[in-house]
Amino acid sequence: MVGLNPATAPWADRRDLIDLARRLDARFVGGAVRDTLLGLAVADIDLATPLSPETVIERVREGGHKPVPTGIAHGTITAVLPDGPIEVTTLRRDVSTDGRHAVVAFTDDWREDAARRDFTMNALYADPATGELFDYFGGVDDLKAGRVRFIGDPLQRIAEDHLRILRFFRFHARFGQTVDEAGLEACTRRANDLMALSRERIAAELLKLLVADRAVPVIALMVERGIFRAVIPEIDGGGADRLAALAAREAQAGIVPDAIRRLAALLPPDAAESVGARLKLSNVDRKRLIAATAGPGDEGPRALAYRVGTGGAVDRLLLAGEPVDAIRDWTPPSLPLTGGALVARGIGKGPEVAKLLRQVERQWIAEGFPDAARVAEMADAAVAQT
């Protein structure tokens, strides 16, 4: 782990961001601080401030930037800066929660704001100018130990937001080395709470989890603990084994892990359509999930890639345990023959042209996609037989 050095932090050369933080008496918070401490790339930079949302809007404008009230009821304003948007959130405390939504009140107490966050590693704050860390619940020590730990009573934190069950495992798959037993037991006891969540939220967390570094052992742990049973009962020990096999093939082939492909491995083939619909995946992802389970076909990998596209072929080959070397750096060609070329050979316009075109295409695929000269010979032979 590296120290948080403001001179080398991701925001070091963003003078507009540092000026905004100063105007708002703000600190960097959450993932940006955590990932900087770990020496990881920072995706998003968030600010926390004791100022009210209305004051934040005024001061963002005073700095020459556009404020957008993206979540003003919960204290969040997006400041549109030249180098990208920054979310600024007023310090908060929870007034009431129901497992899905929270009613909040604003506060100027940094510790109170930290106490409502989920895990200790996400409740870290840093001074924009000095890099000084503010760690109210031992988050730095947990980062060093690779331990994802709830702030306070895990059961209470899960009762506040049931999605924290899946987040616990996702963060463990990304950062964890030692599982926090108290958190694990709480998630196991409250797994049925996931039924109260929208399937879209469940899908979003699951897809992120599936491409995390330690997704394979963590998914196996979740299956063992019955975490999925209430919402995706199709995921079982067999799915965990298929996921492990797929991940090994991806690594061996140098293929980047993909969430939809891995979800297809987790599910029995006959469950892809129903689970895709239940999780309300996009039409594109749902079709891909179903297609991935269709098997490698019997024409060979390049023929498969030609028919379904390289991405779809990679999914199907990897899931079937077939090699993908033949299509790794191969671009499916276009058939060097048109219906017009057949008409020019004397075939009358109509269904016969399409029939002959398909016939030549099948032979072209079977012969391994030969060049235009060979295709012309095939076309001449096909026409001669009519």
C-alpha positions in Angstrom: 0.0 0.0 0.0 1.3 3.5 -0.8 0.7 6.6 1.3 -1.6 9.3 0.1 0.7 11.9 -1.3 -1.3 15.0 -2.5 1.6 15.7 -4.9 1.1 12.4 -6.8 -2.6 11.8 -6.1 -4.9 11.6 -9.2 -6.3 15.0 -8.5 -2.9 16.7 -8.0 -2.9 18.6 -11.3 -6.6 19.5 -11.3 -6.4 23.0 -10.0 -10.1 23.6 -10.7 -10.9 20.6 -8.5 -8.6 21.7 -5.6 -10.1 25.2 -5.9 -13.6 23.8 -5.7 -12.7 21.7 -2.7 -11.3 24.8 -1.0 -14.4 26.9 -1.7 -16.6 24.1 -0.3 -14.5 23.3 2.8 -14.6 19.8 1.4 -12.6 16.6 1.7 -12.1 13.8 -0.8 -14.1 10.8 0.3 -14.7 7.1 -0.4 -13.4 5.2 -3.4 -11.0 7.9 -4.6 -9.2 7.9 -1.2 -9.3 4.1 -0.8 -8.0 3.3 -4.3 -5.3 6.0 -4.1 -4.0 4.4 -0.8 -3.9 1.0 -2.7 -2.1 2.5 -5.7 -5.0 1.7 -8.0 -6.5 3.7 -10.8 -9.2 6.1 -9.6 -12.4 6.1 -11.5 -14.5 8.8 -9.8 -13.6 11.6 -7.4 -16.2 12.5 -4.8 -16.2 15.4 -2.3 -18.0 15.7 1.0 -18.8 19.0 2.6 -20.4 20.4 5.8 -22.1 23.1 3.7 -25.8 22.9 2.8 -26.7 21.9 -0.8 -28.0 25.5 -1.4 -24.7 26.9 -0.3 -22.8 24.4 -2.5 -24.8 25.5 -5.5 -23.9 29.1 -4.8 -20.2 28.5 -4.4 -20.0 26.2 -7.4 -21.4 29.1 -9.5 -19.1 31.6 -7.8 -16.2 29.4 -9.0 -17.4 29.7 -12.6 -18.8 26.2 -12.8 -22.2 24.8 -13.5 -24.0 23.1 -10.6 -26.5 20.3 -11.4 -28.9 19.2 -8.6 -28.6 15.5 -9.4 -29.7 14.3 -6.0 -30.4 17.4 -4.0 -32.9 15.7 -1.7 -30.1 13.5 -0.5 -27.6 16.4 -0.5 -25.8 15.6 -3.8 -24.8 18.3 -6.3 -22.8 17.6 -9.5 -20.3 20.3 -10.3 -19.5 20.3 -14.0 -15.7 21.1 -14.2 -13.6 21.3 -17.4 -12.0 17.9 -16.7 -15.2 16.2 -15.9 -18.1 16.2 -13.4 -17.5 15.9 -9.6 -20.2 14.8 -7.2 -20.4 16.9 -4.0 -22.5 15.6 -1.1 -23.4 17.4 2.1 -22.5 15.5 5.3 -25.5 13.3 6.3 -27.0 11.1 8.9 -29.8 8.6 8.5 -33.2 9.5 10.0 -35.0 6.3 8.9 -34.3 3.4 6.5 -36.4 0.5 5.2 -33.7 -1.6 3.5 -34.1 0.0 0.2 -34.3 3.8 0.7 -33.1 6.2 3.4 -34.5 9.4 4.8 -31.5 11.6 5.7 -30.8 14.8 7.6 -27.8 17.1 7.0 -25.1 17.5 9.5 -21.7 19.2 10.0 -20.3 16.2 11.9 -17.7 14.3 9.8 -17.8 11.3 12.1 -21.6 11.1 11.9 -21.3 11.1 8.1 -18.7 8.4 8.2 -20.9 6.3 10.5 -23.6 5.9 8.0 -21.4 4.5 5.3 -21.2 0.8 4.7 -17.6 -0.4 5.1 -14.6 1.0 7.0 -12.5 1.2 3.8 -15.2 3.4 2.2 -15.3 5.9 5.1 -11.9 7.4 4.5 -11.6 11.2 3.9 -8.6 13.2 2.8 -7.7 16.8 2.9 -7.3 18.1 -0.7 -4.3 20.4 0.1 -2.3 18.3 2.6 -3.4 14.7 1.9 -4.1 14.3 5.7 -6.3 11.2 6.2 -9.4 11.1 8.4 -10.1 7.6 9.5 -12.8 7.3 12.1 -13.4 3.5 12.1 -10.1 1.8 11.3 -10.4 1.7 7.5 -6.7 2.0 6.9 -5.9 -1.0 9.0 -8.7 -3.0 7.3 -7.2 -2.1 3.9 -3.8 -3.3 5.0 -5.4 -6.6 6.2 -7.5 -7.0 3.1 -10.6 -7.1 5.3 -14.0 -5.8 4.2 -15.6 -4.8 7.5 -19.0 -3.2 8.2 -19.1 -0.1 10.3 -20.8 -0.9 13.5 -23.3 -3.8 13.8 -23.4 -5.7 10.5 -27.0 -6.8 11.0 -28.0 -3.2 11.5 -26.1 -2.0 8.4 -27.8 -4.7 6.3 -31.2 -3.8 7.7 -30.6 -0.2 6.6 -29.8 -1.3 3.0 -30.2 -4.9 1.9 -27.9 -4.4 -1.1 -25.0 -4.3 1.3 -25.1 -8.1 1.4 -24.0 -8.2 -2.3 -21.7 -5.3 -1.8 -19.9 -7.1 1.0 -19.1 -10.0 -1.3 -18.2 -7.7 -4.3 -15.8 -5.7 -2.2 -14.3 -8.9 -0.7 -13.8 -10.2 -4.3 -12.0 -7.0 -5.2 -10.0 -6.1 -2.0 -10.4 -9.0 0.4 -7.7 -11.4 1.7 -9.2 -12.3 5.0 -13.0 -12.6 5.3 -14.6 -10.8 8.1 -16.5 -13.5 10.0 -19.0 -11.1 11.6 -19.9 -9.7 8.3 -20.1 -13.1 6.6 -22.4 -14.4 9.3 -24.7 -11.4 9.1 -24.9 -11.7 5.3 -25.7 -15.4 5.6 -28.5 -14.8 8.2 -30.1 -12.0 6.3 -29.7 -13.4 2.7 -33.5 -13.6 2.3 -33.6 -9.8 2.6 -32.4 -9.6 -1.0 -35.9 -10.5 -2.0 -37.0 -6.9 -1.1 -34.6 -5.4 -3.7 -35.3 -4.7 -7.3 -33.8 -7.3 -9.6 -32.0 -4.5 -11.5 -30.0 -3.6 -8.4 -29.2 -7.2 -7.8 -28.1 -7.6 -11.4 -25.9 -4.5 -11.3 -24.0 -5.8 -8.2 -23.7 -9.3 -9.5 -22.3 -8.3 -12.9 -19.7 -6.2 -11.2 -18.8 -9.0 -8.8 -18.4 -11.5 -11.6 -15.4 -9.7 -13.1 -13.7 -8.9 -9.8 -10.2 -10.4 -9.2 -11.4 -13.1 -6.8 -14.8 -13.7 -8.2 -14.4 -17.4 -8.4 -13.8 -18.3 -4.7 -16.2 -15.6 -3.6 -19.0 -16.9 -5.7 -18.3 -20.4 -4.4 -18.5 -19.0 -0.8 -21.8 -17.3 -1.6 -23.2 -20.5 -3.0 -22.0 -22.4 0.1 -23.7 -19.9 2.3 -27.0 -19.9 0.3 -26.8 -16.2 -0.5 -28.4 -16.6 -4.0 -31.1 -19.1 -2.9 -33.9 -16.6 -2.4 -33.4 -14.6 -5.6 -31.5 -16.7 -8.1 -31.9 -20.3 -6.9 -30.6 -21.6 -10.3 -27.0 -20.7 -9.1 -25.7 -23.7 -7.4 -22.5 -25.6 -6.8 -22.4 -26.8 -10.4 -22.6 -23.2 -11.6 -19.7 -22.3 -9.3 -17.6 -25.1 -10.8 -18.5 -24.0 -14.3 -17.5 -20.5 -13.5 -14.1 -21.7 -12.1 -13.5 -23.7 -15.3 -14.4 -20.7 -17.5 -12.2 -18.3 -15.6 -9.3 -20.7 -16.0 -9.9 -20.9 -19.8 -10.1 -17.1 -20.0 -6.8 -16.7 -18.2 -5.1 -19.4 -20.3 -6.3 -17.8 -23.5 -5.6 -14.2 -22.4 -9.2 -13.3 -22.8 -10.5 -10.4 -20.6 -13.2 -11.6 -18.1 -16.7 -10.7 -19.1 -19.7 -10.5 -16.8 -22.4 -11.8 -19.2 -20.2 -14.7 -20.3 -19.5 -15.6 -16.7 -23.2 -15.3 -15.7 -23.9 -17.8 -18.5 -21.4 -20.2 -16.9 -23.1 -19.8 -13.5 -26.5 -20.8 -14.9 -27.8 -24.1 -16.3 -28.3 -23.6 -20.0 -32.0 -23.9 -19.8 -32.2 -21.1 -17.2 -30.5 -18.4 -19.2 -33.7 -17.0 -20.7 -35.8 -16.9 -17.5 -33.0 -15.5 -15.4 -32.1 -12.9 -17.9 -35.7 -11.8 -17.9 -35.9 -11.9 -14.1 -32.8 -9.7 -13.7 -34.2 -7.3 -16.4 -31.1 -7.4 -18.4 -31.0 -5.3 -21.5 -32.3 -7.0 -24.7 -28.7 -7.1 -26.0 -27.3 -8.8 -22.9 -30.3 -11.1 -22.6 -29.9 -12.4 -26.1 -26.1 -12.8 -25.6 -26.7 -14.7 -22.4 -29.0 -17.1 -24.2 -26.8 -17.5 -27.2 -23.7 -18.1 -25.1 -25.1 -21.5 -24.0 -25.8 -22.7 -27.5 -22.6 -24.7 -27.9 -19.7 -24.5 -30.4 -21.5 -26.1 -33.4 -19.9 -28.6 -35.7 -18.4 -26.5 -38.4 -15.3 -25.3 -36.6 -14.5 -22.0 -34.7 -14.0 -19.8 -37.8 -17.3 -20.9 -39.3 -19.0 -20.2 -36.0 -17.3 -16.7 -35.8 -18.5 -16.0 -39.3 -22.1 -16.9 -38.5 -22.5 -15.3 -35.1 -19.7 -12.8 -34.8 -16.3 -13.2 -33.1 -17.6 -12.1 -29.7 -20.4 -14.6 -29.7 -18.1 -17.3 -30.9 -15.6 -16.6 -28.1 -18.4 -16.9 -25.6 -19.7 -20.2 -26.9 -16.2 -21.8 -27.4 -14.9 -20.8 -24.0 -18.1 -22.1 -22.3 -17.9 -25.3 -24.2 -14.2 -25.8 -23.3 -13.1 -25.4 -26.9 -9.9 -23.5 -28.0 -10.3 -19.9 -29.4 -6.8 -19.6 -30.9 -8.2 -19.8 -34.5 -10.3 -16.7 -34.1 -8.2 -14.6 -31.7 -6.6 -12.4 -34.4 -9.0 -13.4 -37.3 -11.6 -11.1 -38.8 -14.4 -12.9 -40.5 -14.3 -12.0 -44.3 -17.3 -11.1 -46.5 -18.4 -13.5 -49.2 -16.8 -12.3 -52.4 -19.9 -12.9 -54.4 -23.1 -11.1 -54.9 -26.6 -11.9 -56.3 -25.8 -9.6 -59.2 -22.8 -11.7 -60.1 -25.1 -14.8 -60.3 -27.7 -12.9 -62.4 -24.8 -11.9 -64.8 -24.1 -15.6 -65.1 -27.6 -16.2 -66.5 -29.7 -16.9 -63.3 -33.0 -15.2 -63.5 -33.8 -12.7 -60.7 -35.8 -14.3 -57.8 -35.6 -17.0 -55.2 -33.1 -19.0 -57.2 -30.5 -16.4 -56.8 -30.7 -16.4 -53.0 -30.7 -20.2 -53.0 -27.5 -20.4 -55.1 -25.9 -17.7 -53.1 -26.5 -19.7 -49.9 -25.2 -22.9 -51.6 -21.9 -21.2 -52.6 -21.6 -19.6 -49.2 -21.9 -23.0 -47.5 -19.2 -24.4 -49.7 -17.0 -21.4 -49.2 -17.2 -21.8 -45.4 -16.6 -25.5 -45.6 -13.4 -24.9 -47.7 -12.1 -22.4 -45.1 -13.0 -19.1 -46.8 -10.9 -19.3 -50.0 -10.2 -16.3 -52.2 -12.4 -14.6 -54.8 -11.0 -16.7 -57.7 -12.0 -19.9 -56.0 -15.5 -18.5 -55.2 -15.9 -17.6 -58.9 -15.2 -21.3 -59.7 -17.8 -22.4 -57.2 -20.4 -19.9 -58.7 -19.7 -21.2 -62.2 -20.2 -24.8 -61.1 -23.4 -24.0 -59.2 -24.9 -22.2 -62.2 -23.8 -25.0 -64.5 -25.8 -27.5 -62.4 -29.1 -25.5 -62.6 
